[in-house]
Structure formats: C-alpha cells, structure tokens
Amino acid sequence: MAERAVGRRVFLGMVGLGAGGILIGAQLQDAFSRIKTPNTTHDPTGLSSYIPAAGRFRIYSVTGSLPHRSDADYRLKVSGLVDTPMELTLDDLKALPATRLVKDFQCVTGWRVFDVPWVGVRLSDLLDHVGAQPAGKALAFTSFDGLYTESLTMSQARRPDVIVAYEMQGKPVVREHGGPVRMYIAPMYGYKSTKWLSGIEVVDRVTPGYWEDNGYDVDAWIGHSNGRHDQPVT
C-alpha cells in the first residue's frame, strides 16, 4: 500500500510538470526496456508518444524542461569538507583516470535498460583528488536544473560502481540523459543518479534529496527499498 501511495504522488507530480512523465506498470516498462530500437510502436497503451524518450530510456525532468550546458561552459563545483575545493571543466574530469562499467539502469517506476556502457571518473578517485576530509560523512549533489538534489553516505560514494559519468552508450552523455555530466550509481535506483550534475559537496551528514522529500527511500538499493523486489544490479 505504501508503494502504491508513493507511486501515485510521483505520477501526479509528473503530470503536473507538463514534462510528459507517464509512469507505467513494472512489467510493461520492463518489456519496453528490452526493445533495442528507439521510437518503438509496440506500446499497447498508446502512451509512448507522450513520454520524452531516448532509445530504451524514459526521460524525466522535475522542472518540466531539459536544461542545457555546452561542453565548453560546463563546470562541476566540488566543495565542502575538502582540502582543495575545485571547479572542474569537462576536460579536467576527462584528464582523471577513467573507469568503464557495463551495467543495467533500473528506474524505481519499474523499467530497466540492460547492459548500458558507462565511462567516467570513479567518485572515490574524485574525492581523493580534492582531499575529502575525515569529518566528511556524506555527499550532497546538485543539478544545474536549479531544483534537483541528492545525497550519498561516504561509504556508498566510495563504492567502485559509483561514477561521475561523461560517456554513455559509447558517446558523450547527451542533454536528454543529463549531460554533459551526470552521476551513475549502479546499485541504486535511478533517482539517486543525479542528472545535469553541477555540484558535489562533502558534508557531515546526509540530507534527503528531492524524491526523498516526496516519499522515496534515502537508501535506494535496487531490490531492497521502496517496497520493490527488482533484481539487484551486479
């Protein structure tokens, strides 16, 4: 019952945005995610044309628009409890050691895209680069959409499958997917993977993010949170 109540709040919120966010049942969305070609006409509900989509993904925005930053203008501010606060360009991020992952992307609304190639900087490497201090117990993420926020504990952030991603599916992360730079947190539902990433602040405690304030779990482990029983990403 709790899951249904949360889902209804999210559904009403997405409709109210005018962003075309339509939440469909888990089994139907899972079937969509297995279709390899974009712009599919296999949707028996007739709702696909109302979902901003890119390939096998469903594209959501909490602001009702898709913000834009060029590669040249992009900056990532890393601040808070660090020895060396930095404002990194896209080239700065690409100069750091790259990590490549091929893992699923699982949305809390039920759909999954399988075997997505990702390239980016391991978040733990970025934290070491700026000198995250022992007093830093958590991270707060912001988006240049001006509204979205998220968080992780420091131990979650230092997992090897958590990256600051600038490539996806063999090409730069595009605007629709949250580019030029976004988070990818493999073991957690997609709402933790902040799109249009603009800031990472090392802080002393977790602050619930945008969707947690709307009823979702702060710890969003796939298959072990939000009342869902999806297969974890391995």
N, C-alpha and C positions, 0 to 999 in steps of 0.2 A: 504493500500500500504506500509506503514511504517513497519507493522508487517511482510509482505512478504519479504521486503528488509533485515530486521534483520535475519529472518529465513534462507535466502539464504547465508548470511555471516557466520552464525553458521554452516550451512550444509557444505560449502566449507572448513571451518576451521577444522571440524571434519574429513572430508575425507582426508585433507592434513596431519592430525596427524598420519594416519595409525592405529588409535585405533579402527577402525571399527564402528565409531559412525554414525549410519544411522538415520535420522530424518524422521518420517513417519507422515501422517496426524493425526489430533487430534482424529477423530472418530475411526480410525483403532487402534491407540495406546490405546484408552480407552477400546476398545474391548479386546485387549491383557491383560490389567491390570485386567480384571475380570476373566481371566482363572486362576484357582487355582493351576495348576500343572506346574512345570518348564519344559523347553525343549519342548514346545508345537510344534506340527506340523500343527497348524491351521492358519498359516500365508499365506494368499493368494498371497502375493507379492513375496514370496520365499526369503526374505531378512533376516529372523530371524537368520540364521546361521552366518551372518556377524555382528551381534550385540552382543558384550560381555554382557551377561545377567546373572542374578542370581534370580531365581524364577520369580516373576512378574515384576521385575525391569529391566530397561535398564541401563547399566553401561557405564559411560562416564569418560574419563580422558583427560585433556588438554595437557598432556605431552606424550601421546602415550604409557604409561605403567602404571602399578599398583604398587605404592611404597609400601614398607613393613617395619614395625617396630614390633618387638616382644612385647608381654605384658611386659616383664621384662625390655626392653630397652626404652619403651615409656616414654616420658616426655612432659608435657604441660607447657609452659612458660607463666605466667601471669605477665604483666609488664605495664609500663607507669605511669599514674596518679593514683597510688595506694599507700596505706600506707605501705603495706608489699608485695613487689614483691616475687613471688614464682615460683618454678619449681616443678610441681606436677607429681608424678607417677600415674599409673593406680590405684594402691591400695589407694593412697591418695584421689583420686576422689571418689572411692567406699566407703571411710570412711565418706564422707559428706552425708547429708540427701538425700535420693533417691527420685526421682519423677517418677511416671509411667503415661504414656499417651497412649491412643489408638486413633490414628488419621491417616487420609489419608496423602499420599505423592504425591504431584502434581508437575509434570515437566512442565516447560514453553513450551516445544515442544508438549504438548497435552495429554500425558498419565498420568494416576493416578493409584496408588495402594491403595486400600481401607483398612481401619481398621488395620493399622500397629501398633503393640505393641512396645513401646519405653521405655527404662529405662535409667536414667542418673541424672545428677545434674542440678537443675534449675539454669540458668545462673545468675539470680538475687542473688541466695544464694552464688554462687562462687564470685560474685562481692562484696558481704558483707563480705565474708571470707577474702578477700585480702584488704578490706577497700578502695573501689573506692572513689576517692576524688570528691568534688563538681565541680571542674574545668573540670572533665571528662564528655564530652558531647556525646561521641561516642566510638565505639569499632572497632578495626581493627583485622581481623583474617588472619592467615597464615596457609599454609598446608606444610607438610613435603614432598610433591611432588616437592617443590622448586620453584613453579611458581604461584599457585593459591592464590588469595587474596579475601577477602570480608569485609563487614562492616555492622554495625547497628548503629542507634542512641541509646542513653542511654535509652530513654523511650521504644523503641522497644525491646531492650535487656532485660529489666526488666519485660516483659510480662510473665505470668505464663506458657505459652505454648512454651517457648523457652528454650531448654535444651542442655547441653553438654552430648551427648549420648554415652554409652558404651555397651548397650544391644539393640537388635533389633530383633523382631520376636521370642522372647523367648530364644535368645542365644547371646553370645558376638558378637559385630559388627565385621564382617569379613573384610578382606583386600579389597574385591571387593566393599563393601559398604562404604569404607572409614575408616575402623578400624585401630587400636583398639578403637579410639575415634573420633567422628565427631560431628558437630553441627546438631541439628534438630530444624527448625524454622517453626512451624506448619502453621501459616497463610500466609507464603510467598512461592513463587515458589522455587523449589529445588536448584536452583543455589546459593541461599543465604545460604544453609546448608552445610558449608564447610566440605569437606571430608579430612581424614588424618590430622586432626587438630593438629597443633604444637604450635600455639601461639595466645594469646588474649592480645591485648594492649589497654589500656584505653587512649584515646586521646581527644583532644579538638575540633575536627571537623571530619565529615565524609569524608573519602577518597574513591572514587569509586573503586570497585573491578574489577577482571579480566573480567567478562562478561559485566559489565557496560562500560568498556573501549571499548567493542565490540558492543555496541548499546543497551544493555538491560537497563531497568529502575533500578535506585538505590533503590527506594522503590518498592519492588516486591510483593505487596499484591495480593493474588490469586483472580482473577476475576476483579481486578481494576487497572491492569498495563499491560504494554507490548502489548496493543491492544487486549488482550484476555478477554473472558467473561465466564471463568470457574466458577463453583460453589465454593464459599469460603469454607475452612475447618472450621468446627465448633466443 
